[in-house]
């Protein structure tokens, strides 16, 4: 009888140890490994990782050499969000910026640069395990995001008599409407 209990206990301990190893091993996979497993031909150009919705779970945001933009969500699922963020898509450079719009939420900005000065901006927020686009605009001088999470669109307001003045539009996130509110001189796509 004691042998049966001992064998059962050992089997149980082995099973629990194996389960814990499998779970911790799956959680310790790097975002690069997760993407490579699903898309082995993709080469990562940019990767940023952050907890964007304050759930204490990290999400990763990846742009590949082919111009694909991926999310690896907290469940470690790879989600293709957008394409065309490459030289073939028209951009000279691309960047990802993660910024806080309030104390509980961060947004993900993908900036595509047409050198020497034009900047295309796409802003996403995490919703239901994927990214939803919440803003798109172009700044023919620049697009900047300040420490308060406001988006500044800087563009050339051409004069009839020639030349131009610098114009600025400011986009501020409104958590009640889940939209950006525009003020100043702005042009939306």
C-alpha positions as CSV (number, residue, x, y, z in Angstrom):
1,X,0.0,0.0,0.0
2,X,2.8,2.4,0.9
3,X,4.5,1.7,-2.5
4,X,1.3,2.7,-4.3
5,X,1.0,5.9,-2.4
6,X,4.7,6.6,-3.0
7,X,4.5,5.9,-6.7
8,X,1.3,8.0,-7.0
9,X,2.9,10.9,-5.2
10,X,6.0,10.7,-7.4
11,X,3.9,10.7,-10.6
12,X,1.9,13.7,-9.3
13,X,5.1,15.6,-8.4
14,X,6.6,14.9,-11.9
15,X,3.4,16.0,-13.6
16,X,3.2,19.2,-11.6
17,X,6.8,20.0,-12.2
18,X,6.5,19.3,-15.9
19,X,3.3,21.5,-16.1
20,X,5.1,24.4,-14.3
21,X,8.1,24.0,-16.6
22,X,5.9,24.1,-19.7
23,X,3.9,27.1,-18.5
24,X,7.0,29.1,-17.4
25,X,8.9,28.1,-20.5
26,X,6.0,29.4,-22.7
27,X,5.8,32.6,-20.8
28,X,9.6,33.2,-21.0
29,X,9.6,33.1,-24.8
30,X,10.9,36.3,-26.2
31,X,8.7,38.2,-28.7
32,X,11.3,37.6,-31.4
33,X,11.0,33.9,-30.8
34,X,7.2,34.0,-30.9
35,X,7.1,36.0,-34.2
36,X,9.8,33.7,-35.7
37,X,7.8,30.6,-34.9
38,X,4.8,31.9,-36.7
39,X,6.5,33.9,-39.5
40,X,10.0,32.4,-39.9
41,X,10.9,34.6,-43.0
42,X,10.2,37.9,-41.2
43,X,13.2,40.0,-40.1
44,X,12.5,42.4,-37.3
45,X,13.4,46.0,-37.9
46,X,11.9,47.6,-34.8
47,X,10.5,46.1,-31.6
48,X,9.1,47.8,-28.6
49,X,7.5,46.2,-25.5
50,X,5.3,47.8,-22.9
51,X,2.3,47.3,-20.7
52,X,-0.1,49.6,-22.6
53,X,-3.3,49.0,-20.7
54,X,-2.1,48.7,-17.1
55,X,-3.0,45.0,-16.7
56,X,0.6,44.1,-15.6
57,X,1.1,42.1,-18.8
58,X,3.5,43.1,-21.6
59,X,2.5,43.6,-25.2
60,X,5.1,43.8,-28.0
61,X,4.9,45.9,-31.2
62,X,7.0,44.9,-34.1
63,X,7.8,46.3,-37.6
64,X,9.6,44.0,-39.9
65,X,11.9,44.7,-42.9
66,X,9.0,43.8,-45.2
67,X,6.9,46.6,-43.6
68,X,4.5,44.5,-41.6
69,X,3.3,45.8,-38.3
70,X,2.5,43.1,-35.7
71,X,1.2,43.0,-32.2
72,X,2.1,40.2,-29.8
73,X,-0.6,40.5,-27.2
74,X,-0.6,39.4,-23.5
75,X,-1.8,35.9,-24.5
76,X,1.3,35.6,-26.8
77,X,-0.9,35.7,-30.0
78,X,0.7,37.3,-33.0
79,X,-1.7,39.7,-34.8
80,X,-1.0,41.4,-38.1
81,X,-2.1,45.0,-37.7
82,X,-1.0,46.8,-40.8
83,X,1.3,46.6,-43.8
84,X,3.3,49.0,-45.9
85,X,5.7,50.4,-43.3
86,X,8.7,50.0,-45.5
87,X,10.8,51.7,-48.2
88,X,8.6,49.7,-50.7
89,X,5.6,51.3,-49.0
90,X,7.0,54.7,-49.6
91,X,8.6,55.5,-46.3
92,X,12.3,56.5,-45.9
93,X,12.3,55.6,-42.2
94,X,9.8,54.2,-39.7
95,X,9.6,54.4,-35.9
96,X,7.3,53.2,-33.1
97,X,6.6,55.5,-30.1
98,X,4.6,54.4,-27.0
99,X,3.2,57.2,-24.9
100,X,0.7,57.7,-22.1
101,X,-2.6,59.4,-22.8
102,X,-3.7,59.1,-19.2
103,X,-2.6,57.2,-16.0
104,X,-4.2,53.9,-17.2
105,X,-3.7,53.8,-20.9
106,X,-0.9,54.2,-23.4
107,X,-1.1,54.5,-27.2
108,X,1.2,53.2,-29.9
109,X,2.2,55.6,-32.6
110,X,3.8,54.4,-35.9
111,X,5.6,57.3,-37.6
112,X,6.5,57.0,-41.3
113,X,9.0,59.6,-42.5
114,X,9.2,61.0,-46.1
115,X,12.5,62.8,-45.9
116,X,13.4,65.6,-45.5
117,X,10.4,66.6,-43.5
118,X,7.0,65.0,-44.0
119,X,5.8,62.7,-41.3
120,X,2.8,60.3,-41.5
121,X,1.3,59.3,-38.2
122,X,-0.9,56.3,-37.3
123,X,-2.0,56.0,-33.7
124,X,-3.4,52.8,-32.2
125,X,-4.9,51.7,-28.9
126,X,-5.2,48.2,-27.5
127,X,-8.8,46.9,-27.4
128,X,-10.0,43.3,-27.1
129,X,-6.5,41.8,-27.7
130,X,-5.8,43.8,-30.9
131,X,-4.9,47.3,-31.9
132,X,-7.6,49.7,-33.2
133,X,-6.5,52.8,-35.2
134,X,-7.7,55.9,-33.5
135,X,-5.9,58.7,-35.4
136,X,-4.2,59.2,-38.8
137,X,-2.6,62.4,-39.9
138,X,0.3,64.0,-41.9
139,X,2.6,66.8,-40.8
140,X,4.5,68.3,-43.7
141,X,6.9,69.9,-41.3
142,X,6.7,67.3,-38.4
143,X,4.5,65.4,-36.0
144,X,5.5,65.4,-32.3
145,X,4.1,63.9,-29.2
146,X,4.6,65.7,-26.0
147,X,4.9,64.4,-22.4
148,X,1.2,64.9,-21.8
149,X,0.3,62.6,-24.7
150,X,-0.8,65.3,-27.0
151,X,-0.1,65.0,-30.7
152,X,1.2,68.1,-32.4
153,X,0.7,68.3,-36.2
154,X,3.1,70.9,-37.7
155,X,2.4,71.9,-41.2
156,X,2.9,74.6,-43.8
157,X,0.0,77.0,-44.2
158,X,0.8,78.6,-47.6
159,X,0.1,82.3,-48.2
160,X,-1.5,83.6,-51.4
161,X,1.4,86.1,-51.9
162,X,4.0,83.3,-51.5
163,X,5.8,81.7,-48.6
164,X,4.1,80.0,-45.7
165,X,3.5,80.2,-42.0
166,X,3.9,77.4,-39.6
167,X,0.5,76.0,-38.5
168,X,-0.1,73.7,-35.5
169,X,-2.9,71.4,-34.7
170,X,-3.1,69.7,-31.3
171,X,-4.9,66.4,-30.9
172,X,-5.8,65.4,-27.3
173,X,-7.2,62.0,-26.3
174,X,-10.7,62.1,-24.7
175,X,-11.2,58.9,-22.7
176,X,-15.0,59.5,-22.4
177,X,-15.5,59.4,-26.2
178,X,-12.4,57.3,-27.0
179,X,-11.5,59.7,-29.7
180,X,-8.9,62.4,-30.2
181,X,-10.2,66.0,-30.0
182,X,-8.5,68.4,-32.4
183,X,-7.8,72.1,-31.7
184,X,-5.7,74.8,-33.3
185,X,-5.0,74.7,-37.1
186,X,-5.1,71.1,-38.1
187,X,-5.7,69.0,-41.2
188,X,-7.0,65.4,-40.8
189,X,-6.7,62.7,-43.4
